[in-house]
Each structure stands twice: as C-alpha cells, then as structure tokens.
Amino acid sequence: MPIDRSRFLAQFKDETKEHLANLNQGILGLEKDSANVQLLELLMKEAHTVKGSATMMGFSPIAEIAHKMEDGFEAAQGHGLRMGKGDYDLLFECLDVIESLLEGTLVRKARSLDQAYVTDLCGRLAQSFSPDRAQPAPPKPVCTPVPAPQPLVPPTESVRPEIQVTRPLPTPAVPVAQACSPSEPPKPVQEVRPIAAEESLRVEVSKLNSLMNLSGEMLIAKSRLNDLVKRLTEKADRSAQVDHEVGDLVRQLNAVDETIRLIVSDMQDRTLGLRMVPVAQLFQFFPRAMRDLANQHGKDIEFEVKGEETHLDKTLIDRMKEPLMHLLRNAVDHGIEAPQIRQSQGKPARGRITLIAYRTGSQVVLDVSDDGAGIDVDKVKQHAVHKGLVSKTAADAMTADQVYSLLFTPGFTTCEVVTETSGRGVGLDVVRSEIVRLKGTVEIESRLGAGARFTMKLPLTLSITEALVIGCGDDVFAISIDSVKETTRIGLEDVESVESQEAMTLRGEIIPLVRIHQMFSLPKKGIVERRALPVVIVQSADKKLGLCVDEILGHQDIVIKPLGDPIRRVPNIAGGTVLGDGRVVLILDVPAMVQSAGRSTAPRVVTPDAPAGQPDRGGRRVLLAEDTPSTAMLERSVLEAAGLAVVHAKDGQEALEIAGRERFDLVITDVLMPRMNGFEFTSALKRDPRTRAVPVVIVTTRGGDADKQRGLDAGADAYILKKDFTSDSFLDTIDRLLT
Amino acid sequence: MSDKNAQGTAVEDRCANLSAVPAKAGAGRGSLLTRKVLVFTLNDGDYAVDIAQAKEVLDSPFITKIPYVPDFVKGAINLRGEIISVLDLRPFCGLGPSKRTDPPKVLVTDVTGSVIGVLADQVKGTLEICPDQVQDPLLTLDGRIQCHVKGQVRMEDRIVVWLDLRSILQSEAINRLRGTVG
C-alpha cells in the first residue's frame, strides 16, 4: 500500500538535522579524544538512526552514506581502527553531503551525477574503514601542513592571554595523526550531550510569537484594570454614603485585582521564558566552522566556547549568528598570526580564540577574544587618514577607543588584499548596526601583540522592559530603566555652559545636559521658573547625559511597540507604549540622544562635591508610608537626595507600629493603603501623645477639596499631590514643617 | 391552501422588492449601482469615503504628539493595544488647518494594508450615491489633490467631495515618510 510520506517530510528533515548536529559535535569531540568509547557508541547510534529513518522515507543515498559511517564508527570501536585526520575530513564531508541531499541541493544538479558522487563517497568510506587498511586515510590537501590535533591545554580562567609554556610540539611536517598513538595516557572521558533534550516538544515560533503578543496585550489590560480599580476605590473611599455592600464589593475587587496583578506578572515572566533558548543552539555551528577556517588559513587554533547554557531570546540568537560568525572569521583571518610568526614572538604556535556567553542583570554578554596580534592603532589611523575618513590632526588626537570605533565605519578595511572570508570592509559596520538594531552595544579592547576582545551586550528580550516615566509639560515619555543610571535634582545655578552646551557636574564628572522640552519643541510647563530641576542621568556605552524633565512620574513595565504606519523612524524616539490610562507614550532612544549630544568628551574636572543651595537637613528622619513599591522607591530617592533619612512602611498598620517604636521628624503618607489607609493612620498618630507632635504630610493623586478637608480633619499638617513630589513647593513645605 | 397563498405572497413580495428602485437622495434616474459612503466634515466642508474604506470611527481619542514629523501627522493613538498613527487629511484636500477647538473624531482605515487613523471634525453618517450624481471634480480644485478625488456628489443643499483614501495614504508625501524620517 503506497504511503504518502510527504506529510512526514518536514518532521524527518528536522529530526535528521538534529542528528547531523549531534554527529557534528560528536566527531569534533572524537577528534580530540579518538579512543572515547562512549562517543563512538553515540555516533554509531546517531548514524544508525539516520540510516533507518532515511530508508523509511525513501532517501536511499542518505541511508547509504549513514550506513557506511556507522560501519566506520563500529570499526573504530570494535576492531581497533584508529581514525586520522583524513578520516575526520571524510566524515565531515559526509555530513555536508547528507545535508545537501536533504535539501535537494547537491552541487551537481543532475540526479545521475548525484548518485555517482554518493557512490564515490561511499566507496571512499568503505576503503577508509575497511578493517585491513594499512594506515589512516590521507587528509584533504591544505595550503600549509598543519600540526596534528594536540591534547587540550588545560583551560585557564583569565582570557587575557599571557605567554604560556606548553609541551614541546611535534615536527609538523608529516600530516598524519601521531597524537593518537596507543602509548598516550588515557584521556578523561568526554561526555557529549545531544542538543535535543529528551522531554521536550516542538513548537512553531509563530505560535510562540502569538502567545507573546497576547501576553503583551494582557499586560496593558492589566494596567488599565489596576488603574480603574484604584480610581473606583478612591471614589468609594471618599464617598460618605457608600453603603456597606458596595464597600465590601470594592474591597473584594481590590483583592481580585491584586491577584490578577500577580498572576499576570508571573505569566509574563514565564511566557518570556518560553522564547529563551540556550545559546548552545547558536554556538554549535561554530566549532566546525572554526576548524575549517583554521585549516583554510593555515593557522593552528584552539577554539573554546563557554557559557553555552546561557539563555537568550530566540530572535536574538537567530540574528546574532551572522555578526558572531563575522567576528570569529576576523579573529581567525586577522587576529591569530601564522604559527611561525607566533613562535618567533615567543607565543605558543597554537592560537586561542574564546567565545563566552553570560548574563548580567538584564543583559546577555557575548564575548569574542583572541590572543593574536591585536589591533594596530597606528595602522588603523594611517589607513583612515589615507581613505579620507578623518584628517591627520584629528587622527593624531584620537584615543585608542575612538580609533577602534573607526573600524566600524562602512567601507573601512585595513587589508590590502581582500580575502575570501573577510577584509572586504563590509563586515564590522554591519556587525555594529545589527547589534544596535537589537538595542545592544559592542565594545572593543585590544593590546598590540597580545590580542583583542569584542564584547557585545544585548538586552534579554526585545519587547518588554521596565521604564521610568517622566513628565515634560503635559507630555509624558518613557525611558528604559537599563539606560538610567540615577535621578537627581539640581539648582539652576548648577547648570554650567561648556563649549556652548549646557552641562552639570556630578561627583566630579561633567555631564552634558539636555532639556527635553527644548529637544522636542514642547511648550514649557507653567510660567514660574523652577528653582530646582529634576534630572535623569542616562548612559549609553561610556557616555552619560543628563535629561532635564519637569517631573519623574514613576516606573513600570512597558511593552515596546512600533509606531504605526506610515511612521517608521523618528529621531530620538525608540518606539511607543500604552500606559495604564490608555495613553500612547513615546519611548526615548537613549543611545541616539547620547550620541547626538556633543561628541567631544569634556575633560574631567575635580570639584568638591557639595550640592548647591540646599538647607542642611542632615540627620532628619522621615517615615514614609506607601504601598506601591515603585512609588516608594521614587519618593525615597527624592527624600534621600534632599538629605533626609528614610524609613519605609508598606501600609498604615506597619507605619503605625514603626512610629510607636522609633522617633521621626516627619511622616509622609499615602492615602490608599491596605490594612489601614492614610487618613486612619494620621488620626491614630495624632491621637497618640507620643507621636502627636510629628508633622504629617498626606500625599495623594486627587486634589479635590473634599480630600483636603478629610485630611485636615484627620489632623494632617499638609497635603500634597503626587505629581508635586519632585517640585520645589514640596521641599519648601517640608522645610517649613521641619523647623 | 393558505400556505400556498402565503408562499405566493412571499414570492410576489420578493419580486416586488428586487425590482424596486432603492430610494436615493437627489434627482436622477433609478439605478441599482449605488455606492455607500461615509460622510464627514473637515473645516465645514463635506467629504466622503467608500464605506469599505472606513473600518470604524473613534470618538475623540487621546492623540499623543510625535516630534519631528510633517504637519499632516497629528500623532498616535491607542487602538485596543496597538499604536496607530493619526493623519490630518486637510493638506491633501487643499484645506487650511482646523479652526475647531473640540476634540476631533478619528476614522480608522486599513485600505493600505496597515491600520491608519484619519482626522474628521464630525461624522455625519452614511449615504447612498449613484453614478449619475457624481460629477468630475471642480476645475478649481488644486491639481495636487485632484488625483485623490473620485468626484463630487451634488446633493440638494451641498456638494460632497468623494475622496479616494487609498490614493491619499499612498501618495508621495506619505511614502516619503515611510522611506525615511529624519
């Protein structure tokens, strides 16, 4: 009965590719440890499986090749066959051919020729692995003879290479594997784990993306719900005639809202986690490619990969393949010198290229380093001048970092001869632009003669981030929290003018200032010139920038969304998001803003660090009662910046307990809090003789007279709106109350 | 028996309906080839777009301003979680800026394949127009905008300018925006 196999074709292809990947990894491992019995077992099984499924699916050429490979592994395992470099080359060739056959893209298009090629390959395989062969098969011819694979030099922690003393090298002339002689001491068994995990499920990326989108929508809806519940609660709280039932319902609604908030957050995290896959998926291609590249260029290279289990968003992984490949190619082609040159410099003939992946906070770092020639700063300068990219005087004045940046200029290449792999000058700028597009950064470090390192930092996910929300006049903007170093306030008198650019000094560092409303030509808020300006210090790469805003409104998770057609790119804007109240808010593009805000790096000036014009509030203690963590953080930082010591309570009850135990100069409380609200808390404080004298400020979002009255009835000494928290009037009020 | 009668009546009714001429505003011979349009106002003038080109109408949504864009880009709004741009058609209709103070309505369209919003002062409702009511646009209309106008509809008391929304949204000015901004 004829079976329609086409339905299973996609599945078969995917599975076979996985097996090929495992075989690839296994053969690489075998090269380093040819007597590894476990490895050979594994390879045999993989080849056997490929043979079986290929037969089922009617791919007989693939089955033939897999069969011969299986024979080879078996011979090595059972009959003492020692594999040499030629054998490994042959095995890799098999993998390539199987892959081509799988895709139907073998070089020779005509089927009869395909078959001939495969038959020939199988013949060579049979010959290689026949039990009675005299010696290992000759390797594929290379440009220069390459020393046989060495036992691994024990890995060191530091990536900065120092001159190492290694074992004496064998004479490189004979291209036959000699390291695999039986007299070698037994090597540690190398475990090779197949890439595909046992308990897993294949899911199309498009399905994941839909889920991700829904998850993002849910986040927005959740924010809106939170916002509405809060407003409803406020209204119910204030209304004297709220009947018991309604009050009860509102309380329940709050509880459910809180539950939803927690669940949605959790779901968010887990959904994001779905798209995170180990970088091993990406890295698995590299060892083989590096091996081939090294052969091609006649270099002896040890390629080390660390941190493969680091997880990264799938999209990022896909897009990082090319940039990483390019950097690795560069390292092989231009970084590592030829063995003789290295030896003449007292370096080991074998160069080392290391690829590391690790996570820091909200970023993933990919690091490519080598112990090769390093970047010749003078040569780069010369070349840039020669190409007219920069004037001689400018070049002379450049720091090393600025010179490295030159490498990223389109069309730049220092190679006189364009090699096949690199040197075309199209590479590094494409690398950088791709990384910038992924909202990441790339940094270069180098020491002439010792090596170079390229460090790429990428955000963990592309679409959801924590953001600081700032107000400028009536407009609201969001800034990704990753870019924010700190927030502070400065007096007008702290604004200096450095080379026709406004700037401020922070702990001895001069930071250029940008006024947001000026940058976007927005109307300024209010007529009164403020005495003190809130400033958000942001950073991109090594440069800082101070953004002058009107208020800092809070921080929250946001979903980054593109602006709609026909708007594609807006200068200084990275995208948009929808806040809890349903408004669209633009997200500032910090890297772009930092870059355009004056390129000259001002010299560091050391000045005593004294905030200008602030009254001495040192040592005064404030009790802050606020249930929303992000708001509490912000209020705390404002108060601390003003020189006050802050103790934070999560609700009225806790605040009351703390107030009973410790002494405070001032109490600042929110109105809406669980367990005990601000009014009740204030009343309680004023009733207690121990705390009666402490001034109380009530902070809230509603400014109606009814609220104010209620606050005053409870005994509050002052009433302030949340949005004025960063304003001068607030600090004036505090000063007044503290005296 | 009565069933047959009822059935017969139903059939007759149906025939009557099919052959009936649909009521239209304005004079003109009857014709079955009417088009339904949505009528809205801009600066006190009446404009119309094919009903198929208008997905929905939003009532004064909050429009976030976007910097560094041409005047005809009013800003961005939130449409059930998606951010869409809102454009002002006035420059494309040869009109000056809006003189109204009350918040505008936004017509949402997806003729170009992407969802875009378009400002309207007021939305008046739908209208059936038949081909013989449609005249060529007035010669006094600016040449730049003539290409976006399907015609003028002569009504009893006014003229409604029938716009081709797709043409406007794919015009050169807007395509330039898609290509590069800043």
Boltz contact constraints between the chains, C-beta under 6 A:
constraints:
  - contact:
      token1: [A, 217]
      token2: [B, 81]
      max_distance: 6.0
  - contact:
      token1: [A, 220]
      token2: [B, 81]
      max_distance: 6.0
  - contact:
      token1: [A, 520]
      token2: [B, 67]
      max_distance: 6.0
  - contact:
      token1: [A, 561]
      token2: [B, 83]
      max_distance: 6.0
  - contact:
      token1: [A, 563]
      token2: [B, 76]
      max_distance: 6.0
  - contact:
      token1: [A, 563]
      token2: [B, 83]
      max_distance: 6.0
  - contact:
      token1: [A, 564]
      token2: [B, 83]
      max_distance: 6.0
  - contact:
      token1: [A, 564]
      token2: [B, 84]
      max_distance: 6.0
  - contact:
      token1: [A, 564]
      token2: [B, 85]
      max_distance: 6.0
  - contact:
      token1: [A, 565]
      token2: [B, 114]
      max_distance: 6.0
  - contact:
      token1: [A, 566]
      token2: [B, 174]
      max_distance: 6.0
  - contact:
      token1: [A, 566]
      token2: [B, 177]
      max_distance: 6.0
  - contact:
      token1: [A, 566]
      token2: [B, 178]
      max_distance: 6.0
  - contact:
      token1: [A, 567]
      token2: [B, 85]
      max_distance: 6.0
  - contact:
      token1: [A, 568]
      token2: [B, 178]
      max_distance: 6.0
  - contact:
      token1: [A, 569]
      token2: [B, 181]
      max_distance: 6.0
  - contact:
      token1: [A, 570]
      token2: [B, 68]
      max_distance: 6.0
  - contact:
      token1: [A, 570]
      token2: [B, 181]
      max_distance: 6.0
  - contact:
      token1: [A, 571]
      token2: [B, 68]
      max_distance: 6.0
  - contact:
      token1: [A, 571]
      token2: [B, 182]
      max_distance: 6.0
  - contact:
      token1: [A, 576]
      token2: [B, 76]
      max_distance: 6.0
  - contact:
      token1: [A, 576]
      token2: [B, 83]
      max_distance: 6.0
  - contact:
      token1: [A, 578]
      token2: [B, 78]
      max_distance: 6.0
  - contact:
      token1: [A, 582]
      token2: [B, 78]
      max_distance: 6.0
  - contact:
      token1: [A, 583]
      token2: [B, 62]
      max_distance: 6.0
  - contact:
      token1: [A, 584]
      token2: [B, 64]
      max_distance: 6.0
  - contact:
      token1: [A, 584]
      token2: [B, 76]
      max_distance: 6.0
  - contact:
      token1: [A, 584]
      token2: [B, 78]
      max_distance: 6.0
  - contact:
      token1: [A, 584]
      token2: [B, 83]
      max_distance: 6.0
